Amino acid sequence: MSFVHETAVVDPGAHVGSETKIWHFTHVVTGAWIGKRGSIGQNCYIAKVRIGHGCRIQNNVSVYEGVTLEDDVFLGPSCVFSNVKHPRAHVARTDSFERTLVCRGVTIGANATIICGITIGEYALIGAGAVVTRDVPAFGLMIGTPARRVAWACRCGETLAQNLVCTSCGDVYIEDHGKLAVAIEGQESQLVTQRRD
C-alpha cells in the first residue's frame, strides 16, 4: 500500500505503486505513473511522466513532461530538469517538449541542472551543481559547468580507480572505446541482486 501525506495532491488518473511514499505539499498530476517502493519528497511536482520502481526523489524537484526515469534513480534536492531548449513566456511550446531519459541506477546530485533532449546512461553519477548539456555514458562520473566526465562510477556509487576494480563491492569493469561495462560481478553485488530478486 502506498502512503500519501495529507498535504500532498494526487490527481485522479495518476498511478502510485505500492510501498511508495509521497510527502508534504507534492503534486502528482493526472497521467503520471510512479512505480513501487519509491519516495517523493516535500514540495515536488510530478507531471505526466513515467517514474520507475525504487526511485528516490528528494525535496524541491520538478519532473516535467518529457522526462522518463527508469528504475532505482536518485534525484538530489533541488535538481532541475528542463523540457524546452528555447523557452519564451509569450510562445507556446507544449508541442515541442524534448525527451530526456534517465536510465536505471543514475544518481543526480543536489542542484544539478539537466538540459532536455539527452540520455543519461545507466549508473552514471552527476555531481552536485553540475550542468549536463549532452548525453552521458553509462557509469560516467560527471562534474562541472558544463559537465564533463572526470572518472567512472561503480554501480554501488564508489569512484573507480584506474584499474577499474571497485574497492567497495568488488565489481570489475572493462573499458572499450570510451564505454564501460561490468566484466565480473563482485560478491557484494551478487548479494544485493539476490536480495532484490
N, C-alpha and C positions, 0 to 999 in steps of 0.2 A: 504494500500500500504506500502511496506517495504522501508527502507532507507539504501543505501549502500554508504559509503563515497568514494570519487573518488580515494583514495589511496588504498582502500581495493580490494582484488581479490576474486571474487566468481566464481568458475569454472562452466562451463556448466554441467548441470545434478545435481546441488545442489539445494535443496529446501529451500527457506527462506519465512516464513509465514508473513502474513500481520501485519503491525504495529511493525515489528521487525527492530531494528537499528543495523547496523554493522559499526564499527568505524575504525579509521585510521590504515592502514598497517596490517589489519587482512586478513587471507587467509582461505577460506572455500572451501574444495575440492569436487570433483565430488562424488555424492552418499551421501553427508551429508544431513540430514533432520532436519531443525530448525523450531520450532513451531511459533505460533503467539505471539505478544505482548512481545517479548524478547529484550534483549540488549546484544551485544557482544562488549566489549571494545577494546581499542587500542592494537595492536601487539599480537593478539591471533591467534591460529591455531586450526581449527576445521576439524578433519579427517572425514572419512566415519562413522559417528556416528548418533545417534538419540538424539535430544535435544527437550524436551517437550515445552509446551506453558508457557509463563510468566517467563522464566529463565533469570537470570541476571548474566552475566559473566564479571568480572572486567578485568582490563588490565593485559597483560602478562600471559595468561593462555592458555595452550595447552590441548585440549581434544582429546586424541589419540584413535585410533580404538580399540574396546573392551569395551569402556566406554559408558554407557547409562545414560542420565539424564531424570528423569521424570519431571512432571510439577512443576513450581514455585521453582526451585532450585537456590540458590545463591552461586556463586563461588567467593571468595575474591581474591584480587590482588595477582598474582604470586603463587597461589596454584598449586600443581603439582600432576599429575596422572602418573602412570606407567602402562605398559601393558604386561611386561615380567618380571618374577621374577629372572631369571639368564641370564642377557644380556651379550653378548660378541660382540665386534666390528667385529670379523672375523667369527662369526657363525650366519647364517640366522635364525631368529626366527619368521618370519612373519606368519608361520602356527601354532604358539603356543601362540597367544595373549590370555590372560586370561580376562574373563568377569568381569567387575566392574559395579554394579548397584547402582546408587544414587537415592533414592526414593523421592517421592513427598515432597516438602517443606523443604528439607535439606538445611542447611547453612554450608558452609565450609569456615573457616577463612583464612585470608591472610597468605601466606607462608606455609600452611599446606601441608603435603605430604600424598597421598593416595596410599598404596601399592595395586597392582592389585589382582583380584580374590576374592573380598569381596563384601558384600552388606551393604550399609548404610541405615538403616531403616528410615521411613518417619519422618519428622520434627526433626531429630537429629541435634545437633549443635556441629560442630567441631571447637575447639578453634584455634586461630592464632598460627601457628608454630607447631601444633600437628603432630605426625607421626602415621597414622592409619594403623595397620598391620592385623586387623581381623574384622569380622563382628561387626556392631554397632547396638544396639537395637533401635527401634523407640523411639523418644523423648530423646535419650541419650545425655547428655552433656559431651563431651569428651575433655580432655586436656592432654598435656604431651607427652613424648617420651620414650617408646611407649605410645600411647594414652590410657587412662583409663577413665571409667565413674565416674564422681565426683558428678553428680546430674542429675535431669531430666529437660528438657526444654519444655515449653508450645508451642503450635502451633504459638502463637504470638511472640515467641522468648525470653520471660522472663524465668528466672530460677525459678522453682517451689520450694516453701517451703516444709517442711516435711509433712504438711497436704495435699499436692498435690492439692491445690487450687491456681489458678493464681490470684494474686492481681491486675493484669492489665486488663485482658479481662473477668475474671470470670469463665473460664473453670475449671471443676472439674475432676480429674483423679483418677483411681484406679490402684494399682499395684498388680500383681499376678505372683508369681514365676519369678521375675526379668523382667517382661514385663509390660508396661504401656499402658493404653487405656483411651480414653475420656469417662467419665461417664455422665457428664452433660455439655452441651454447654452453655457458658456464653452469656449474651446479646450482648456484643461487637462482639463475634464470629458469632452470628446469623446475625447481621447487615452486616458484611463482606461477609458472604455466600450469603445473599440476593443480595448485590451489584454485586457480581461476576456472579450470575445467570442472 
